[in-house]
Amino acid sequence: MARTVVRWNSDIVEKIRDKHGLTTSEVEDVLLDDTLPTTVSNSVPHRPCKFGYTSTGKHIIVVWVVLQVEPEVLLPVTAYPVSVPKRRRR
């Protein structure tokens, strides 16, 4: 099976670093974690996203586009810290 490749755009790298305080490694922690479910983003319509924890303990959302299917090439379009969802009381 081919390895997933993450392609970075310098503008996105700068934005997630300067505005959101994240590194590319932290974003890839979540993006490449196959144990996390992929959902559809509300903030960037019709884009896949994942919520998860980075290796540094930050809870973030990552939104991306698929540039190529085989081998899989992903382009993160945004990533930023989010609050941890609270459990509902029964």
Backbone as CSV, one residue per row, in Angstrom:
resi,resn,N_x,N_y,N_z,CA_x,CA_y,CA_z,C_x,C_y,C_z
1,MET,0.847,-1.172,0.000,0.000,0.000,0.000,0.895,1.239,0.000
2,ALA,0.553,2.212,-0.829,1.341,3.436,-0.942,1.135,4.321,0.284
3,ARG,2.163,5.041,0.608,2.124,5.947,1.741,1.411,7.241,1.347
4,THR,0.662,7.819,2.277,0.002,9.094,2.036,1.043,10.207,2.063
5,VAL,0.954,11.090,1.084,1.862,12.228,0.994,1.082,13.488,1.352
6,VAL,1.668,14.316,2.198,1.057,15.599,2.532,1.837,16.675,1.793
7,ARG,1.136,17.417,0.948,1.756,18.500,0.202,1.392,19.808,0.909
8,TRP,2.394,20.617,1.173,2.180,21.862,1.903,2.298,23.067,0.993
9,ASN,1.440,24.046,1.208,1.461,25.330,0.527,2.083,26.312,1.521
10,SER,3.048,27.112,1.098,3.751,28.005,2.027,2.810,29.003,2.701
11,ASP,1.770,29.443,2.013,0.805,30.370,2.628,0.047,29.701,3.773
12,ILE,-0.315,28.438,3.586,-1.034,27.700,4.634,-0.107,27.440,5.815
13,VAL,1.129,27.067,5.548,2.095,26.830,6.627,2.249,28.094,7.469
14,GLU,2.381,29.217,6.801,2.535,30.492,7.507,1.288,30.818,8.330
15,LYS,0.124,30.596,7.751,-1.129,30.903,8.457,-1.305,30.034,9.697
16,ILE,-1.113,28.717,9.556,-1.331,27.854,10.728,-0.281,28.119,11.805
17,ARG,0.909,28.529,11.401,1.964,28.838,12.376,1.697,30.174,13.063
18,ASP,1.501,31.230,12.257,1.396,32.579,12.811,0.040,32.877,13.442
19,LYS,-1.015,32.443,12.813,-2.359,32.751,13.318,-2.859,31.733,14.333
20,HIS,-2.521,30.453,14.121,-3.093,29.400,14.960,-2.078,28.706,15.868
21,GLY,-0.791,29.036,15.742,0.221,28.492,16.643,0.481,27.012,16.481
22,LEU,0.326,26.487,15.260,0.528,25.063,15.003,1.707,24.839,14.061
23,THR,2.341,23.695,14.212,3.403,23.291,13.293,2.837,22.298,12.284
24,THR,3.571,22.099,11.198,3.137,21.104,10.214,3.133,19.709,10.835
25,SER,4.056,19.448,11.740,4.095,18.137,12.405,2.842,17.898,13.230
26,GLU,2.385,18.938,13.930,1.166,18.793,14.727,-0.039,18.520,13.827
27,VAL,-0.118,19.218,12.708,-1.225,18.999,11.773,-1.172,17.573,11.226
28,GLU,0.006,17.121,10.862,0.155,15.762,10.334,-0.144,14.700,11.385
29,ASP,0.081,14.996,12.673,-0.289,14.058,13.741,-1.751,13.656,13.617
30,VAL,-2.604,14.631,13.358,-4.046,14.382,13.254,-4.420,13.909,11.854
31,LEU,-3.925,14.588,10.845,-4.281,14.266,9.457,-3.960,12.821,9.091
32,LEU,-2.824,12.327,9.536,-2.376,10.986,9.142,-2.750,9.889,10.136
33,ASP,-3.529,10.229,11.162,-3.946,9.243,12.161,-5.153,8.475,11.625
34,ASP,-4.908,7.249,11.196,-5.976,6.420,10.610,-7.028,5.980,11.622
35,THR,-6.765,6.153,12.911,-7.749,5.757,13.918,-8.823,6.824,14.120
36,LEU,-8.579,8.022,13.597,-9.555,9.112,13.749,-10.540,9.107,12.588
37,PRO,-11.833,9.320,12.877,-12.816,9.347,11.793,-12.706,10.625,10.971
38,THR,-12.987,10.506,9.695,-13.054,11.657,8.798,-14.509,12.084,8.692
39,THR,-14.752,13.381,8.842,-16.101,13.927,8.691,-16.060,15.011,7.621
40,VAL,-17.160,15.737,7.473,-17.216,16.833,6.510,-17.261,18.136,7.294
41,SER,-16.437,19.079,6.887,-16.306,20.355,7.591,-17.508,21.252,7.378
42,ASN,-17.908,21.947,8.441,-18.918,23.006,8.331,-18.261,24.340,8.013
43,SER,-16.991,24.498,8.438,-16.311,25.780,8.238,-15.823,25.951,6.802
44,VAL,-15.433,24.867,6.166,-15.031,24.891,4.751,-15.926,23.857,4.064
45,PRO,-17.052,24.290,3.496,-18.063,23.355,2.993,-17.527,22.281,2.048
46,HIS,-17.992,21.075,2.304,-17.727,19.912,1.463,-16.259,19.467,1.470
47,ARG,-15.528,19.810,2.501,-14.138,19.376,2.618,-14.028,18.366,3.750
48,PRO,-13.216,17.334,3.555,-13.021,16.372,4.644,-12.250,17.025,5.791
49,CYS,-12.522,16.548,7.007,-11.810,17.061,8.171,-11.706,15.978,9.237
50,LYS,-10.788,16.209,10.161,-10.612,15.336,11.323,-10.388,16.208,12.544
51,PHE,-10.900,15.743,13.670,-10.617,16.336,14.972,-9.720,15.358,15.712
52,GLY,-8.730,15.878,16.418,-7.891,14.986,17.192,-6.841,15.740,17.972
53,TYR,-6.058,14.974,18.737,-4.998,15.538,19.559,-3.659,15.396,18.865
54,THR,-2.861,16.450,18.963,-1.501,16.398,18.445,-0.613,15.696,19.467
55,SER,0.609,15.399,19.073,1.557,14.773,20.007,1.927,15.730,21.140
56,THR,1.643,17.025,20.960,1.924,18.014,22.000,0.703,18.292,22.880
57,GLY,-0.396,17.564,22.631,-1.574,17.672,23.481,-2.622,18.685,23.058
58,LYS,-2.450,19.318,21.922,-3.442,20.282,21.445,-4.585,19.553,20.734
59,HIS,-5.817,19.989,20.999,-6.985,19.439,20.304,-7.264,20.349,19.114
60,ILE,-7.189,19.794,17.896,-7.300,20.616,16.687,-8.253,19.996,15.680
61,ILE,-8.627,20.804,14.708,-9.327,20.338,13.518,-8.383,20.566,12.334
62,VAL,-8.385,19.607,11.411,-7.618,19.724,10.177,-8.589,19.543,9.015
63,VAL,-8.554,20.475,8.071,-9.396,20.414,6.871,-8.456,20.322,5.675
64,TRP,-8.793,19.449,4.704,-7.896,19.245,3.568,-8.669,18.960,2.296
65,VAL,-7.928,18.942,1.184,-8.455,18.482,-0.094,-7.571,17.339,-0.568
66,VAL,-8.167,16.445,-1.332,-7.426,15.330,-1.919,-6.965,15.771,-3.301
67,LEU,-5.658,15.846,-3.488,-5.106,16.249,-4.776,-4.971,15.076,-5.727
68,GLN,-4.741,13.907,-5.159,-4.530,12.700,-5.966,-4.950,11.509,-5.126
69,VAL,-5.572,10.527,-5.770,-6.077,9.362,-5.044,-5.025,8.271,-4.880
70,GLU,-4.300,7.945,-5.934,-3.326,6.852,-5.866,-2.021,7.252,-6.523
71,PRO,-0.943,7.421,-5.802,-0.888,7.409,-4.340,-1.612,8.638,-3.776
72,GLU,-2.084,8.491,-2.562,-2.872,9.548,-1.944,-1.998,10.763,-1.637
73,VAL,-2.436,11.923,-2.141,-1.752,13.192,-1.887,-2.785,14.153,-1.305
74,LEU,-2.498,14.664,-0.102,-3.423,15.544,0.597,-2.826,16.928,0.752
75,LEU,-3.677,17.952,0.621,-3.269,19.331,0.810,-4.093,19.932,1.950
76,PRO,-3.477,20.136,3.120,-4.217,20.800,4.197,-4.583,22.218,3.765
77,VAL,-5.842,22.619,4.001,-6.266,23.970,3.661,-6.400,24.849,4.898
78,THR,-6.612,24.244,6.054,-6.600,24.969,7.319,-6.477,23.974,8.461
79,ALA,-6.029,24.474,9.581,-5.952,23.697,10.819,-5.892,24.702,11.954
80,TYR,-6.623,24.412,13.026,-6.627,25.342,14.156,-7.108,24.634,15.414
81,PRO,-6.696,25.161,16.584,-7.147,24.561,17.849,-8.649,24.736,18.026
82,VAL,-9.266,23.737,18.615,-10.690,23.792,18.947,-10.866,23.310,20.378
83,SER,-11.955,23.744,20.994,-12.225,23.285,22.356,-12.675,21.826,22.315
84,VAL,-12.415,21.150,23.403,-12.814,19.749,23.511,-14.315,19.708,23.753
85,PRO,-15.049,18.897,22.973,-16.501,18.844,23.172,-16.848,18.326,24.561
86,LYS,-17.845,18.945,25.149,-18.298,18.511,26.472,-19.274,17.367,26.308
87,ARG,-19.211,16.467,27.250,-20.158,15.333,27.218,-21.537,15.804,27.615
88,ARG,-22.507,15.249,26.939,-23.903,15.591,27.257,-24.325,14.872,28.526
89,ARG,-25.116,15.564,29.315,-25.688,14.936,30.509,-26.941,14.200,30.109
90,ARG,-27.151,13.093,30.735,-28.375,12.309,30.450,-29.465,12.644,31.398
